[in-house]
Amino acid sequence: MNCIRLSDSHERVTLLGAENGTRYAPKGSILILVRGSMLHQRIPIGITTKDVTFNQDVKAIVPALDVLPEFLLYWLLSNESKLLEMVEFTGIGAGKLSTDLLYNMKVKLPSLPEQRAIAHILSTLDDKIELNRRMNETLEAIARALFKSWFVDFDPVRDKAEGREPAGMDAETAALFPDSFEETELGEVPKGWSVTGIYDVAEVIYGAPFSSKRFNDKGNGLPLLRIRDLATQEPQIFTTENHPRGTKVKQGDVIVGMDGEFKVHLWSGPISWLNQRVCMFVPKEGVPSFFVMLSLEEPLAFFERSKVGTTVIHLGKSDIDSFKIIIPNREVLRVFSVLVDPICKKIILNSNESRILATIRDALLLKLLNGDLHAGIKYIIRRTL
């Protein structure tokens, strides 16, 4: 639940599974996470845009007939601070939000026309945020497809080896690829390309152990990037500490969490300190960030699979030391960089725009719900978006 509009996920249940325990929520339901470690920092809330199923960590709220689902969504979002105060601690460190406490919340309910007006203004902003999110997914998919074709499936090399011109490629670019393979420790790779360690393409920087005594949620100091912030790209904790081994993360940096799951992320959040158990891969000159990021996925997945069986899996420096990747010649890397660097920049621009729009939405949220904005201002907002 990393976005407000909920319509799909990578997980599926069968009809039998849905009938035997998995809960069902119709379109227009409000889903709220009620159990999990994330609840100590934020309350994920979203609205279903189609019929969905959900698990025991989530509650679905089906609005009454005189309540617009979108209005209820924004009302809950505006009361996140109250919801956070209701979160109870469990024995295993996770948070729990009691359904009874939700039932006891009092809602100031305007008329349906007023609900529609408020929901329209706020959803216009969220529509653009959602559009940016989907655009970023498409852009990343394009970069992934190109990486897979060139550096995993070796399509241009296979085409040339079989006497064909590489599909969708000009002659100048095609000439940069070899037309045969050679055996290596990772199997067949294009002739002249090399299998090497991660340190030949990137420097690895590890986060520093910042003192929790200097943590705050008031915005004092700089944000602190922890593992739990990677999925949302929004650090929830700040620190005033200037650690002697501290490293600042900026947009476009390649970040990996080292506990729980080993996923690689292209950072698009604010400048932040890098916390312990999070590491950063800084590409060497001439190596695109996307090449480093996508090259890391297979070795990270390998170690994540190999460590199954422990309570919490950990990625160590010795694991990273053993990473092996396939590196093409510099000319191929240069062309790949020309193609994917604009994609990387556009993803970051979209993320920045969405962050600004979310800030505007949150500022408007309370004022609209409290009736503090006049109709004229509402009209201007609709006309300028």
VENNORGI-V990119 format. One record per residue. N is the residue number from 1. RES is the residue in three letters. PSI is psi as a letter, one per 30 degrees, with the letter a starting at -180 (999 if undefined). Layout:
n:res:psi
N:RES:PSI
N:RES:PSI
This chain:
n:res:psi
1:MET:i
2:ASN:g
3:CYS:l
4:ILE:e
5:ARG:j
6:LEU:j
7:SER:f
8:ASP:l
9:SER:l
10:HIS:f
11:GLU:k
12:ARG:l
13:VAL:l
14:THR:l
15:LEU:e
16:LEU:e
17:GLY:e
18:ALA:e
19:GLU:f
20:ASN:h
21:GLY:e
22:THR:k
23:ARG:l
24:TYR:k
25:ALA:k
26:PRO:l
27:LYS:k
28:GLY:g
29:SER:l
30:ILE:k
31:LEU:k
32:ILE:k
33:LEU:k
34:VAL:f
35:ARG:k
36:GLY:l
37:SER:f
38:MET:f
39:LEU:f
40:HIS:f
41:GLN:e
42:ARG:l
43:ILE:j
44:PRO:k
45:ILE:k
46:GLY:l
47:ILE:k
48:THR:k
49:THR:g
50:LYS:l
51:ASP:k
52:VAL:l
53:THR:l
54:PHE:l
55:ASN:a
56:GLN:f
57:ASP:f
58:VAL:k
59:LYS:k
60:ALA:k
61:ILE:j
62:VAL:j
63:PRO:l
64:ALA:l
65:LEU:f
66:ASP:g
67:VAL:k
68:LEU:k
69:PRO:e
70:GLU:e
71:PHE:e
72:LEU:e
73:LEU:e
74:TYR:e
75:TRP:e
76:LEU:e
77:LEU:e
78:SER:f
79:ASN:g
80:GLU:e
81:SER:e
82:LYS:e
83:LEU:e
84:LEU:e
85:GLU:f
86:MET:f
87:VAL:k
88:GLU:l
89:PHE:k
90:THR:l
91:GLY:f
92:ILE:g
93:GLY:f
94:ALA:l
95:GLY:l
96:LYS:k
97:LEU:j
98:SER:k
99:THR:e
100:ASP:e
101:LEU:e
102:LEU:e
103:TYR:f
104:ASN:f
105:MET:k
106:LYS:k
107:VAL:k
108:LYS:j
109:LEU:j
110:PRO:l
111:SER:l
112:LEU:e
113:PRO:e
114:GLU:e
115:GLN:e
116:ARG:e
117:ALA:e
118:ILE:e
119:ALA:e
120:HIS:e
121:ILE:e
122:LEU:e
123:SER:f
124:THR:e
125:LEU:e
126:ASP:e
127:ASP:e
128:LYS:e
129:ILE:e
130:GLU:e
131:LEU:e
132:ASN:e
133:ARG:e
134:ARG:e
135:MET:e
136:ASN:e
137:GLU:e
138:THR:e
139:LEU:e
140:GLU:e
141:ALA:e
142:ILE:e
143:ALA:e
144:ARG:e
145:ALA:e
146:LEU:e
147:PHE:e
148:LYS:e
149:SER:e
150:TRP:e
151:PHE:f
152:VAL:e
153:ASP:f
154:PHE:h
155:ASP:e
156:PRO:e
157:VAL:e
158:ARG:e
159:ASP:e
160:LYS:e
161:ALA:f
162:GLU:g
163:GLY:g
164:ARG:l
165:GLU:k
166:PRO:k
167:ALA:k
168:GLY:g
169:MET:k
170:ASP:l
171:ALA:e
172:GLU:e
173:THR:e
174:ALA:e
175:ALA:f
176:LEU:f
177:PHE:k
178:PRO:l
179:ASP:g
180:SER:l
181:PHE:l
182:GLU:l
183:GLU:k
184:THR:a
185:GLU:f
186:LEU:g
187:GLY:a
188:GLU:k
189:VAL:l
190:PRO:k
191:LYS:k
192:GLY:f
193:TRP:l
194:SER:l
195:VAL:k
196:THR:l
197:GLY:l
198:ILE:f
199:TYR:f
200:ASP:f
201:VAL:f
202:ALA:k
203:GLU:k
204:VAL:k
205:ILE:k
206:TYR:k
207:GLY:l
208:ALA:l
209:PRO:i
210:PHE:k
211:SER:k
212:SER:f
213:LYS:f
214:ARG:g
215:PHE:k
216:ASN:l
217:ASP:g
218:LYS:f
219:GLY:g
220:ASN:k
221:GLY:b
222:LEU:l
223:PRO:l
224:LEU:j
225:LEU:j
226:ARG:l
227:ILE:e
228:ARG:f
229:ASP:f
230:LEU:e
231:ALA:e
232:THR:f
233:GLN:g
234:GLU:j
235:PRO:k
236:GLN:f
237:ILE:k
238:PHE:l
239:THR:k
240:THR:f
241:GLU:k
242:ASN:i
243:HIS:k
244:PRO:f
245:ARG:g
246:GLY:k
247:THR:k
248:LYS:k
249:VAL:k
250:LYS:l
251:GLN:k
252:GLY:f
253:ASP:l
254:VAL:j
255:ILE:k
256:VAL:k
257:GLY:k
258:MET:g
259:ASP:k
260:GLY:d
261:GLU:k
262:PHE:i
263:LYS:k
264:VAL:k
265:HIS:k
266:LEU:j
267:TRP:k
268:SER:g
269:GLY:a
270:PRO:l
271:ILE:k
272:SER:l
273:TRP:k
274:LEU:j
275:ASN:l
276:GLN:l
277:ARG:g
278:VAL:k
279:CYS:l
280:MET:k
281:PHE:j
282:VAL:j
283:PRO:k
284:LYS:l
285:GLU:k
286:GLY:f
287:VAL:j
288:PRO:k
289:SER:e
290:PHE:e
291:PHE:e
292:VAL:e
293:MET:e
294:LEU:f
295:SER:f
296:LEU:f
297:GLU:e
298:GLU:e
299:PRO:e
300:LEU:e
301:ALA:e
302:PHE:e
303:PHE:e
304:GLU:e
305:ARG:e
306:SER:f
307:LYS:g
308:VAL:k
309:GLY:f
310:THR:l
311:THR:e
312:VAL:k
313:ILE:k
314:HIS:k
315:LEU:k
316:GLY:l
317:LYS:e
318:SER:e
319:ASP:e
320:ILE:e
321:ASP:f
322:SER:f
323:PHE:k
324:LYS:k
325:ILE:l
326:ILE:k
327:ILE:k
328:PRO:a
329:ASN:l
330:ARG:e
331:GLU:e
332:VAL:e
333:LEU:e
334:ARG:e
335:VAL:e
336:PHE:e
337:SER:e
338:VAL:e
339:LEU:e
340:VAL:f
341:ASP:e
342:PRO:e
343:ILE:e
344:CYS:e
345:LYS:e
346:LYS:e
347:ILE:e
348:ILE:e
349:LEU:e
350:ASN:e
351:SER:e
352:ASN:e
353:GLU:e
354:SER:e
355:ARG:e
356:ILE:e
357:LEU:e
358:ALA:e
359:THR:e
360:ILE:e
361:ARG:e
362:ASP:e
363:ALA:e
364:LEU:f
365:LEU:e
366:LEU:e
367:LYS:e
368:LEU:e
369:LEU:f
370:ASN:f
371:GLY:g
372:ASP:f
373:LEU:k
374:HIS:l
375:ALA:e
376:GLY:e
377:ILE:e
378:LYS:e
379:TYR:e
380:ILE:e
381:ILE:e
382:ARG:e
383:ARG:f
384:THR:f
385:LEU:999
